[in-house]
Amino acid sequence: MTEQQPYNVLGRYPGFELRHYPAHIVAQVTVNAGFQGAGNAGFRHLYAYISGRNSFLPPPEQPPSGTDGQALAMTAPVLLEPSAIPGAFCVAFVLPAELTAAAAPVPEDPAVSIVSVPGQTAAAAAFSGRWSEANYQSHLQDLLAAISAEGFTPLGGPRFARFDPPFRPWFLRRNEVVQDVEGPGD
């Protein structure tokens, strides 16, 4: 079974679930591709990383094992969010919860970076369906309207979370649009 990114539900509102995501690390790559192509282009780099195209550096108190290329468990979701670079997207795998940035294997691919993400409060809306930009944008607009109606303020950019492999029928796929927020009383 695929490990899922942990979170605590803080509340349920019409149109979204308010969650707290603890600090975590991601392996991410920025790709200069449109929404549809970014997921595929980024996935290839990230899958190679978790499949062992990396170098394992043991902690200083542990003797070297002599092995390079540590395979990591696949986790969910795969995240996609607009990059600060116009026309580009960041694609990220949330790494297994037991890893820290210091203990994560070092990517051999210079396009892949390991990033520490601080804890965050976010609104998340789940939906099924195709991984299209139109589907994502429609659900994002609904989420932003629901956030505003409840008095929350969006922070930063939204992200698209894909939980299922591409061979899962589109009508059974679990997807989410997630937006960091601050709320009334924060």
Solvent accessible surface area in square Angstrom, and as a share of the most:
residue,aa,sasa,rsa
1,M,239,1.07
2,T,57,0.33
3,E,63,0.28
4,Q,76,0.34
5,Q,18,0.08
6,P,65,0.41
7,Y,71,0.27
8,N,95,0.49
9,V,57,0.33
10,L,99,0.49
11,G,20,0.19
12,R,178,0.65
13,Y,73,0.28
14,P,101,0.64
15,G,53,0.51
16,F,13,0.05
17,E,29,0.13
18,L,16,0.08
19,R,12,0.04
20,H,64,0.29
21,Y,11,0.04
22,P,52,0.33
23,A,75,0.58
24,H,31,0.14
25,I,12,0.06
26,V,5,0.03
27,A,0,0.00
28,Q,45,0.20
29,V,2,0.01
30,T,56,0.33
31,V,14,0.08
32,N,130,0.67
33,A,27,0.21
34,G,49,0.47
35,F,14,0.06
36,Q,110,0.49
37,G,33,0.31
38,A,0,0.00
39,G,3,0.03
40,N,88,0.45
41,A,28,0.22
42,G,0,0.00
43,F,65,0.27
44,R,163,0.60
45,H,61,0.27
46,L,0,0.00
47,Y,110,0.42
48,A,30,0.23
49,Y,3,0.01
50,I,7,0.03
51,S,60,0.39
52,G,18,0.17
53,R,115,0.42
54,N,0,0.00
55,S,33,0.21
56,F,45,0.19
57,L,107,0.53
58,P,34,0.21
59,P,50,0.31
60,P,137,0.86
61,E,146,0.66
62,Q,79,0.35
63,P,102,0.64
64,P,110,0.69
65,S,67,0.43
66,G,79,0.75
67,T,87,0.51
68,D,110,0.57
69,G,31,0.30
70,Q,64,0.28
71,A,72,0.56
72,L,22,0.11
73,A,63,0.49
74,M,65,0.29
75,T,6,0.04
76,A,4,0.03
77,P,6,0.04
78,V,15,0.08
79,L,13,0.07
80,L,5,0.03
81,E,60,0.27
82,P,69,0.44
83,S,22,0.14
84,A,109,0.84
85,I,100,0.51
86,P,124,0.78
87,G,55,0.53
88,A,4,0.03
89,F,27,0.11
90,C,22,0.13
91,V,1,0.00
92,A,8,0.06
93,F,2,0.01
94,V,5,0.03
95,L,6,0.03
96,P,5,0.03
97,A,70,0.54
98,E,138,0.62
99,L,28,0.14
100,T,76,0.44
101,A,48,0.37
102,A,100,0.78
103,A,35,0.27
104,A,7,0.05
105,P,0,0.00
106,V,68,0.39
107,P,25,0.16
108,E,92,0.41
109,D,16,0.08
110,P,132,0.83
111,A,48,0.37
112,V,8,0.05
113,S,50,0.32
114,I,44,0.22
115,V,50,0.28
116,S,72,0.46
117,V,31,0.18
118,P,100,0.63
119,G,37,0.36
120,Q,33,0.14
121,T,42,0.25
122,A,0,0.00
123,A,0,0.00
124,A,3,0.02
125,A,16,0.13
126,A,71,0.55
127,F,22,0.09
128,S,62,0.40
129,G,6,0.06
130,R,132,0.48
131,W,33,0.12
132,S,32,0.20
133,E,76,0.34
134,A,79,0.61
135,N,33,0.17
136,Y,7,0.03
137,Q,68,0.30
138,S,60,0.39
139,H,51,0.23
140,L,12,0.06
141,Q,102,0.45
142,D,94,0.49
143,L,1,0.01
144,L,52,0.26
145,A,65,0.51
146,A,16,0.12
147,I,0,0.00
148,S,77,0.50
149,A,86,0.66
150,E,60,0.27
151,G,45,0.43
152,F,20,0.08
153,T,70,0.41
154,P,62,0.39
155,L,79,0.39
156,G,75,0.72
157,G,42,0.40
158,P,25,0.15
159,R,23,0.09
160,F,1,0.01
161,A,1,0.01
162,R,29,0.10
163,F,31,0.13
164,D,27,0.14
165,P,44,0.28
166,P,93,0.58
167,F,168,0.70
168,R,94,0.34
169,P,62,0.39
170,W,110,0.39
171,F,119,0.49
172,L,104,0.52
173,R,31,0.11
174,R,83,0.30
175,N,0,0.00
176,E,2,0.01
177,V,0,0.00
178,V,4,0.02
179,Q,3,0.01
180,D,25,0.13
181,V,5,0.03
182,E,79,0.35
183,G,13,0.12
184,P,91,0.57
185,G,90,0.86
186,D,131,0.68
